[in-house]
Amino acid sequence: MLARIGTYIAIYGMAAIIMGFFNYCPRLLMWIYIWGDDMAWIIKAALVLGGGILFLIGSKLNKQSNT
């Protein structure tokens, strides 16, 4: 379950980064641009990294519970 949530968060962060190149932004993340572009990049990168970390932790926990 944790791995799936991490995957969704990371994909959402990557989609926000890609959409930013085309001057689009997901509605859920419109508020991050209040603080400027630099902070928006930091938040989007944190989503990708945080999602990846959750995915890795969830995968390890899932492997331990299956063995």
C-alpha positions as CSV (number, residue, x, y, z in Angstrom):
1,M,0.0,0.0,0.0
2,L,2.8,2.4,0.9
3,A,4.6,1.6,-2.4
4,R,1.5,2.4,-4.3
5,I,1.0,5.8,-2.6
6,G,4.6,6.6,-3.2
7,T,4.2,5.8,-6.9
8,Y,1.2,8.0,-7.2
9,I,3.0,10.9,-5.5
10,A,6.1,10.5,-7.6
11,I,4.1,10.3,-10.8
12,Y,2.2,13.4,-9.9
13,G,5.4,15.3,-9.2
14,M,6.9,14.2,-12.5
15,A,3.7,15.2,-14.3
16,A,3.8,18.6,-12.7
17,I,7.4,19.1,-13.8
18,I,6.7,18.0,-17.4
19,M,3.5,20.1,-17.6
20,G,5.5,23.1,-16.3
21,F,7.5,23.1,-19.5
22,F,4.3,23.6,-21.5
23,N,3.0,26.3,-19.1
24,Y,0.4,24.1,-17.5
25,C,0.0,23.2,-13.8
26,P,-2.1,20.6,-12.0
27,R,-4.9,22.2,-10.1
28,L,-3.8,20.7,-6.8
29,L,-0.4,22.4,-7.1
30,M,-1.5,25.9,-8.2
31,W,-0.7,27.2,-4.7
32,I,3.0,26.4,-5.0
33,Y,3.5,29.3,-7.5
34,I,2.5,31.9,-4.9
35,W,6.1,31.7,-3.5
36,G,7.7,31.9,-6.9
37,D,9.2,29.5,-9.5
38,D,12.2,28.5,-7.4
39,M,10.1,27.3,-4.5
40,A,7.7,25.6,-7.0
41,W,10.6,23.6,-8.4
42,I,11.7,22.6,-4.9
43,I,8.2,21.4,-4.0
44,K,7.9,19.4,-7.2
45,A,11.3,17.8,-6.7
46,A,10.3,17.0,-3.1
47,L,7.2,15.2,-4.4
48,V,9.3,13.1,-6.7
49,L,11.9,12.3,-4.1
50,G,9.4,11.7,-1.3
51,G,7.3,9.5,-3.5
52,G,10.4,7.5,-4.5
53,I,11.4,7.1,-0.9
54,L,7.9,5.9,0.1
55,F,8.0,3.5,-2.8
56,L,11.3,2.0,-1.7
57,I,10.2,1.7,1.9
58,G,6.9,0.2,0.9
59,S,8.7,-2.3,-1.4
60,K,11.0,-3.4,1.4
61,L,8.2,-3.8,3.9
62,N,6.2,-5.8,1.4
63,K,9.1,-8.1,0.8
64,Q,9.7,-8.6,4.5
65,S,6.0,-9.4,5.1
66,N,5.9,-12.0,2.3
67,T,8.9,-14.0,3.5
